[in-house]
Amino acid sequence: MAARFSQAVAALLQQNDPAVRGQANAWLEAWQQTPEAWTVCSEILEGQASFDAKYMAAQTLRTKVQRDYEELPAEQVPALRGKLLALTLQNARASPALRTQLCLAMAALAVHLPASQWTTGDASGVVMWLWHSFSSQPPDIALPCMLELLTVLPEEATGYQPTARPERRRKMGLELSDTKSTAFQILTAALQQPGLAQKREPVIRAFASWLRLDTRPVAAADCGQLVQATLEGLKHGGTFQTSEGATVELIYCTAMWLQRHELSPDWQAILQTILQTVLELRPRFNAIAQSERDAAADRDGPDLPDGDDADTARSMATLFTEAGEAHAIAISSGQEAWAWGLVQALLDVAAYPDTAVASISFNFWHRISRMLSSGFGDNPAAAGANGSSAATHDHFRQVYGQLVAVVAGRVRFEDGFDKWHRDEREDFDQLRYDVGDTLLDAANVLSGQRTIELLAKPLQEQLVVLQSSPAAFDWRTAEAALFGIRSISRAAPDAGDVTMLELLRSLLQLPPVGPLQATAAAVIGAYAGFLAASVQRGFAADLPPLLLQSLGTALGFIEASSAAAAAIHSLCEWCAAPLAAQWPLVGQLYAAVQAQGGAAGPPPPPAAGHPAAGPAVAESDVQTVMEGVAVVVAALPPASKPAALQAV
């Protein structure tokens, strides 16, 4: 049977014929369910089979332990445990992938067997049993196996696979938590072994796994050297990725203990060291960012340390963000000396050239904004509701002003956007929404008025260019500014705000570019309520009909038609009374639109030498406009309604 198994594995992995591979896969899946798979897999792993056959056998054995454990008679369980231990030791120097599968099988067995069945001398529990079993082996065999097992055991306890009864998995987690101190002592001893450079990474990986197990406090003395090794690993490219994961776990554990008032003085000192080490990564992060900018501009950039690249920058950004989110309460209060350094690091992340990296920080800015704005308003007395001072809020206003400056331009359409594939367009649309949410978070701290002033600057600059040199007008920059302003409409300034009214009036000057007109229409629709309130207070009474006329023109653009129709509906709803006073204009719009949609029929064939005519306004957009017009009709004086109703 072992020979047939090896043949099936070879057919599955090496044959090019899909039919042969399908038959081999079906046979293997059926055979893995049989009781004889237990013994055959052991024979293959003990023999001279190929690596592919051994790996598949180890994988099958792991699956059998996970899923078919209960089919084993109880008296055979100790033999299975001994066999797994022997196979793990036998393959200690083999491929790490093979060793991992055998360690996963042992961890799966530990889920099913309670601690009382892992006894050795006076001690019990799987960790002590494994340590005692490996203690008689040479270090080059025992240590790789023990470190692998110490990594996968907590992962198995916190897993969600339906391979063990939930109650038993919970108990395993508690049993492992009781031996956390022992695990840390074993890992610390591993650091003292010769060849530390080769063992540091698996030790740190196992350390992170045990930190992730639960948030029960541990003695600082038990893991002081492990913390030191983890932080030291952040300084080297070869161990950075692994150390970053362990540092994140340390940050969240210490933050949890701090919130529960369980952070000992020793851990408070360690926390300061952790955060200081994280902040020391800023120069490296900024050097990578500068290298990215130089590469984009085809310039020679700075020399980077070995291992520092875009992936390293992403990991650093994640580390800064995780630290910020874990200690968001302390940061928002501004009472910790390290808080502002971490905030500046996250501003560096937001300014990173790659938007995928910059967006890692967005959730942090959202959390801080919520914390600040929940007890924060125009009344200075509101400051301090979250334990923060007015000076702290002033500082955060400056910070969020810088945030607006570095993220607002990310929504600008790139050259060649019209040739993007569908998935690229969808990714960019999602990015714009994410940036828009971040701008709204900034507006909740800065105020809508101040944020609009910041966002409107590029638009105002382009309007000046439009007047002096129309050919140099950059509609993409203007559109990006309008998109940001549209995104913060829920933080609209008070009625009559001069900056916002001037901005709405400036939309009348925009050139006939479809995407630009679409975003301008969206701005009008979003701020229609602000405009209505302003008109009621005696400001800009002439603006609603002018904007309506502009929206009527935008209906003729394919890209802007739907946005213009929605904006007309919104403008008619909010500004029904001032528009009713200009009924002839509204009636003209109605007359022009009612001939569109289904009533327009197919477009005429193009004349020789001319492009095909664009499609008529969609029927759904026509209906949206008519619904808005109906609201204006309802607002007409009684004497004017009959004529208007007859016209429509």
Backbone hydrogen bonds, N-H to C=O, Kabsch-Sander energy under -0.5 kcal/mol:
donor,donor_aa,acceptor,acceptor_aa,energy
5,F,1,M,-2.5
6,S,2,A,-2.3
7,Q,3,A,-2.2
8,A,4,R,-2.4
9,V,5,F,-2.3
10,A,6,S,-2.4
11,A,7,Q,-2.4
12,L,8,A,-2.3
13,L,9,V,-2.2
14,Q,10,A,-2.3
15,Q,10,A,-0.5
15,Q,11,A,-1.2
21,R,17,D,-2.3
22,G,18,P,-2.4
23,Q,19,A,-2.1
24,A,20,V,-2.4
25,N,21,R,-2.5
26,A,22,G,-2.3
27,W,23,Q,-2.4
28,L,24,A,-2.4
29,E,25,N,-2.5
30,A,26,A,-2.0
31,W,27,W,-2.8
32,Q,28,L,-2.4
33,Q,30,A,-1.0
34,T,31,W,-1.9
37,A,34,T,-1.2
38,W,35,P,-1.5
40,V,36,E,-2.3
41,C,37,A,-2.1
42,S,38,W,-1.2
43,E,39,T,-2.2
44,I,40,V,-2.4
45,L,41,C,-2.2
46,E,42,S,-1.6
47,G,43,E,-1.2
49,A,44,I,-0.7
54,K,50,S,-2.5
55,Y,51,F,-3.1
56,M,52,D,-2.3
57,A,53,A,-2.2
58,A,54,K,-2.7
59,Q,55,Y,-2.4
60,T,56,M,-2.4
61,L,57,A,-2.7
62,R,58,A,-2.4
63,T,59,Q,-2.2
64,K,60,T,-2.7
65,V,61,L,-2.3
66,Q,62,R,-2.2
67,R,63,T,-2.8
68,D,64,K,-2.3
71,E,68,D,-1.5
72,L,69,Y,-2.0
76,Q,73,P,-1.7
77,V,74,A,-1.2
80,L,76,Q,-2.1
81,R,77,V,-2.5
82,G,78,P,-2.4
83,K,79,A,-2.5
84,L,80,L,-2.6
85,L,81,R,-2.1
86,A,82,G,-2.5
87,L,83,K,-2.7
88,T,84,L,-2.2
89,L,85,L,-2.3
90,Q,86,A,-2.5
91,N,87,L,-1.8
92,A,89,L,-1.4
94,A,91,N,-1.1
99,R,95,S,-2.2
100,T,96,P,-2.4
101,Q,97,A,-1.6
102,L,98,L,-1.7
103,C,99,R,-2.3
104,L,100,T,-2.4
105,A,101,Q,-1.7
106,M,102,L,-2.0
107,A,103,C,-2.5
108,A,104,L,-2.4
109,L,105,A,-1.9
110,A,106,M,-1.9
111,V,107,A,-1.2
112,H,108,A,-1.1
113,L,109,L,-2.1
117,Q,114,P,-1.8
118,W,115,A,-2.0
120,T,123,A,-2.8
123,A,120,T,-1.8
125,G,115,A,-1.2
125,G,118,W,-1.3
129,W,125,G,-2.1
130,L,126,V,-2.5
131,W,127,V,-2.4
132,H,128,M,-2.5
133,S,129,W,-2.2
134,F,130,L,-2.2
135,S,131,W,-1.2
137,Q,134,F,-2.0
141,I,138,P,-1.7
142,A,138,P,-2.9
143,L,139,P,-2.3
145,C,141,I,-1.1
146,M,142,A,-2.8
147,L,143,L,-2.6
148,E,144,P,-1.9
149,L,145,C,-2.4
150,L,146,M,-2.6
151,T,147,L,-1.0
152,V,148,E,-2.1
153,L,149,L,-2.4
155,E,151,T,-0.9
156,E,152,V,-2.5
157,A,153,L,-2.0
158,T,154,P,-1.7
159,G,156,E,-0.8
163,T,161,Q,-2.2
164,A,161,Q,-0.5
168,R,165,R,-0.5
169,R,165,R,-2.2
170,R,166,P,-2.3
171,K,167,E,-2.1
172,M,168,R,-2.2
173,G,169,R,-1.9
174,L,170,R,-1.9
175,E,171,K,-2.6
176,L,172,M,-2.7
177,S,173,G,-2.2
178,D,174,L,-1.7
179,T,175,E,-0.7
179,T,176,L,-1.0
180,K,177,S,-1.3
183,A,179,T,-2.3
184,F,180,K,-2.4
185,Q,181,S,-1.9
186,I,182,T,-2.2
187,L,183,A,-2.4
188,T,184,F,-2.5
189,A,185,Q,-2.2
190,A,186,I,-1.9
191,L,187,L,-1.3
192,Q,188,T,-0.7
192,Q,189,A,-0.9
193,Q,190,A,-1.1
198,Q,195,G,-0.9
199,K,195,G,-1.0
199,K,196,L,-0.6
200,R,196,L,-2.1
203,V,199,K,-2.0
204,I,200,R,-2.6
205,R,201,E,-2.5
206,A,202,P,-2.3
207,F,203,V,-2.4
208,A,204,I,-2.3
209,S,205,R,-1.7
210,W,206,A,-1.9
211,L,207,F,-2.0
212,R,208,A,-1.9
213,L,210,W,-0.6
214,D,210,W,-0.6
222,D,219,A,-1.0
223,C,219,A,-0.7
223,C,220,A,-0.7
224,G,220,A,-0.8
227,V,223,C,-2.5
228,Q,224,G,-2.1
229,A,225,Q,-2.4
230,T,226,L,-2.2
231,L,227,V,-2.5
232,E,228,Q,-2.3
233,G,229,A,-1.8
234,L,230,T,-0.8
234,L,231,L,-0.7
235,K,232,E,-1.5
236,H,233,G,-1.3
237,G,306,D,-0.5
239,T,236,H,-0.6
240,F,236,H,-0.8
241,Q,237,G,-0.5
243,S,239,T,-2.5
244,E,240,F,-2.8
245,G,241,Q,-1.5
246,A,242,T,-1.8
247,T,243,S,-2.7
248,V,244,E,-2.1
249,E,245,G,-1.7
250,L,246,A,-2.3
251,I,247,T,-2.6
252,Y,248,V,-2.3
253,C,249,E,-2.4
254,T,250,L,-2.6
255,A,251,I,-2.2
256,M,252,Y,-2.2
257,W,253,C,-2.6
258,L,254,T,-2.4
259,Q,255,A,-2.2
260,R,256,M,-1.8
261,H,258,L,-1.2
262,E,257,W,-3.6
263,L,257,W,-0.7
264,S,262,E,-0.7
268,Q,264,S,-2.2
269,A,265,P,-1.8
270,I,266,D,-1.9
271,L,267,W,-2.9
272,Q,268,Q,-1.9
273,T,269,A,-1.8
274,I,270,I,-2.7
275,L,271,L,-2.5
276,Q,272,Q,-2.3
277,T,273,T,-2.4
278,V,274,I,-2.3
279,L,275,L,-2.4
280,E,276,Q,-1.5
281,L,278,V,-1.6
282,R,279,L,-1.7
285,F,281,L,-2.4
286,N,282,R,-2.9
287,A,283,P,-1.9
288,I,284,R,-2.0
289,A,285,F,-2.3
290,Q,286,N,-2.5
291,S,287,A,-2.1
292,E,288,I,-2.2
293,R,289,A,-2.2
294,D,290,Q,-2.7
295,A,291,S,-2.3
296,A,292,E,-2.2
297,A,293,R,-1.8
298,D,295,A,-1.1
299,R,294,D,-3.7
308,D,305,P,-2.0
309,D,307,G,-0.6
313,A,309,D,-2.3
314,R,310,A,-2.2
315,S,311,D,-2.2
316,M,312,T,-2.6
317,A,313,A,-2.7
318,T,314,R,-2.4
319,L,315,S,-2.4
320,F,316,M,-2.8
321,T,317,A,-2.4
322,E,318,T,-3.0
323,A,319,L,-2.2
324,G,320,F,-2.3
325,E,321,T,-2.9
326,A,322,E,-2.5
327,H,323,A,-1.6
328,A,325,E,-1.3
331,I,327,H,-2.4
332,S,328,A,-2.8
333,S,329,I,-1.3
334,G,330,A,-1.0
334,G,331,I,-0.7
335,Q,330,A,-0.9
336,E,330,A,-0.5
339,A,336,E,-1.0
342,L,338,W,-1.8
343,V,339,A,-2.2
344,Q,340,W,-2.3
345,A,341,G,-1.9
346,L,342,L,-1.9
347,L,343,V,-1.7
348,D,344,Q,-2.0
349,V,345,A,-1.8
350,A,346,L,-2.2
351,A,347,L,-1.5
352,Y,349,V,-1.6
355,T,353,P,-0.6
357,V,354,D,-0.9
358,A,354,D,-2.4
359,S,355,T,-2.8
360,I,357,V,-1.4
361,S,358,A,-1.5
362,F,359,S,-1.3
364,F,361,S,-0.5
365,W,361,S,-1.7
366,H,362,F,-1.9
367,R,363,N,-2.3
368,I,364,F,-2.5
369,S,365,W,-2.1
370,R,366,H,-2.4
371,M,367,R,-2.2
372,L,368,I,-2.4
373,S,369,S,-3.0
374,S,370,R,-1.5
375,G,372,L,-0.6
376,F,373,S,-1.1
377,G,379,N,-0.5
382,A,379,N,-2.4
383,A,379,N,-0.5
383,A,380,P,-1.0
385,A,375,G,-0.6
385,A,382,A,-1.6
387,G,384,G,-1.7
393,H,389,S,-1.9
394,D,390,A,-2.2
395,H,391,A,-2.2
396,F,392,T,-2.4
397,R,393,H,-2.0
398,Q,394,D,-1.7
399,V,395,H,-2.1
400,Y,396,F,-3.0
401,G,397,R,-1.9
402,Q,398,Q,-2.0
403,L,399,V,-2.1
404,V,400,Y,-2.2
405,A,401,G,-1.6
406,V,402,Q,-1.6
407,V,403,L,-1.8
408,A,404,V,-2.0
410,R,407,V,-1.6
411,V,408,A,-1.2
412,R,409,G,-1.5
417,F,414,E,-1.5
419,K,416,G,-2.0
420,W,417,F,-1.6
425,R,421,H,-2.1
426,E,422,R,-2.4
427,D,423,D,-2.3
428,F,424,E,-2.2
429,D,425,R,-2.6
430,Q,426,E,-2.3
431,L,427,D,-2.2
432,R,428,F,-2.4
433,Y,429,D,-2.0
434,D,430,Q,-2.3
435,V,431,L,-2.9
436,G,432,R,-2.6
437,D,433,Y,-2.2
438,T,434,D,-1.9
439,L,435,V,-2.5
440,L,436,G,-2.0
441,D,437,D,-2.1
442,A,438,T,-2.1
443,A,439,L,-2.3
444,N,440,L,-1.8
445,V,441,D,-0.7
445,V,442,A,-1.0
446,L,442,A,-3.3
447,S,443,A,-2.5
451,T,447,S,-2.1
452,I,448,G,-2.6
453,E,449,Q,-1.9
454,L,450,R,-1.9
455,L,451,T,-2.7
456,A,452,I,-2.5
457,K,453,E,-0.7
457,K,454,L,-0.6
459,L,455,L,-0.5
460,Q,456,A,-2.8
461,E,457,K,-2.4
462,Q,458,P,-2.0
463,L,459,L,-2.1
464,V,460,Q,-1.7
465,V,461,E,-1.8
466,L,462,Q,-2.5
467,Q,463,L,-1.6
468,S,464,V,-1.8
469,S,465,V,-3.7
472,A,469,S,-2.0
473,F,470,P,-1.5
475,W,473,F,-0.9
478,A,474,D,-1.7
479,E,475,W,-2.6
480,A,476,R,-2.3
481,A,477,T,-1.9
482,L,478,A,-2.0
483,F,479,E,-2.5
484,G,480,A,-2.0
485,I,481,A,-2.0
486,R,482,L,-2.7
487,S,483,F,-2.0
488,I,484,G,-1.0
488,I,485,I,-0.5
489,S,486,R,-1.4
491,A,488,I,-2.2
492,A,489,S,-1.5
497,D,494,D,-1.6
501,L,497,D,-2.2
502,E,498,V,-2.7
503,L,499,T,-2.0
504,L,500,M,-2.4
505,R,501,L,-2.1
506,S,502,E,-2.0
507,L,503,L,-0.9
507,L,504,L,-0.7
508,L,505,R,-1.5
509,Q,506,S,-1.8
510,L,507,L,-1.1
513,V,511,P,-2.2
514,G,512,P,-0.5
517,Q,513,V,-2.8
518,A,514,G,-2.3
519,T,515,P,-2.0
520,A,516,L,-2.3
521,A,517,Q,-2.3
522,A,518,A,-2.0
523,V,519,T,-2.0
524,I,520,A,-2.2
525,G,521,A,-2.5
526,A,522,A,-2.3
527,Y,523,V,-2.1
528,A,525,G,-0.9
531,L,527,Y,-2.4
532,A,528,A,-2.5
533,A,529,G,-2.2
534,S,530,F,-2.1
535,V,531,L,-2.5
536,Q,532,A,-2.1
537,R,533,A,-1.1
538,G,535,V,-1.8
539,F,534,S,-2.6
543,L,540,A,-1.5
546,L,542,D,-1.1
547,L,543,L,-2.7
548,L,544,P,-2.4
549,Q,545,P,-2.3
550,S,546,L,-2.0
551,L,547,L,-2.4
552,G,548,L,-2.1
553,T,549,Q,-1.5
554,A,550,S,-1.9
555,L,551,L,-1.3
556,G,553,T,-1.6
557,F,554,A,-1.9
561,S,557,F,-1.6
564,A,560,A,-2.9
565,A,561,S,-2.4
566,A,562,S,-2.3
567,A,563,A,-2.2
568,I,564,A,-2.6
569,H,565,A,-2.2
570,S,566,A,-2.2
571,L,567,A,-3.1
572,C,568,I,-2.6
573,E,569,H,-2.0
574,W,570,S,-2.5
575,C,571,L,-2.7
576,A,573,E,-0.6
579,L,575,C,-2.1
580,A,576,A,-2.2
581,A,577,A,-1.3
582,Q,579,L,-1.3
583,W,580,A,-1.2
585,L,582,Q,-1.1
586,V,582,Q,-1.5
587,G,583,W,-3.5
588,Q,584,P,-2.1
589,L,585,L,-1.9
590,Y,586,V,-2.4
591,A,587,G,-2.6
592,A,588,Q,-2.2
593,V,589,L,-2.2
594,Q,590,Y,-2.7
595,A,591,A,-0.6
596,Q,593,V,-2.6
597,G,617,V,-1.2
599,A,596,Q,-1.4
600,A,597,G,-1.3
601,G,597,G,-0.5
601,G,598,G,-0.6
610,H,607,A,-2.2
613,A,604,P,-0.5
622,V,618,A,-2.2
623,Q,619,E,-2.3
624,T,620,S,-1.8
625,V,621,D,-2.3
626,M,622,V,-2.4
627,E,623,Q,-2.1
628,G,624,T,-1.7
629,V,625,V,-2.4
630,A,626,M,-2.2
631,V,627,E,-1.2
632,V,628,G,-1.4
633,V,629,V,-2.4
634,A,630,A,-2.0
635,A,631,V,-0.9
635,A,632,V,-0.6
636,L,633,V,-1.4
640,S,637,P,-1.3
641,K,637,P,-1.2
644,A,640,S,-1.8
645,L,641,K,-3.2
646,Q,642,P,-2.3
647,A,643,A,-1.9
648,V,644,A,-1.9
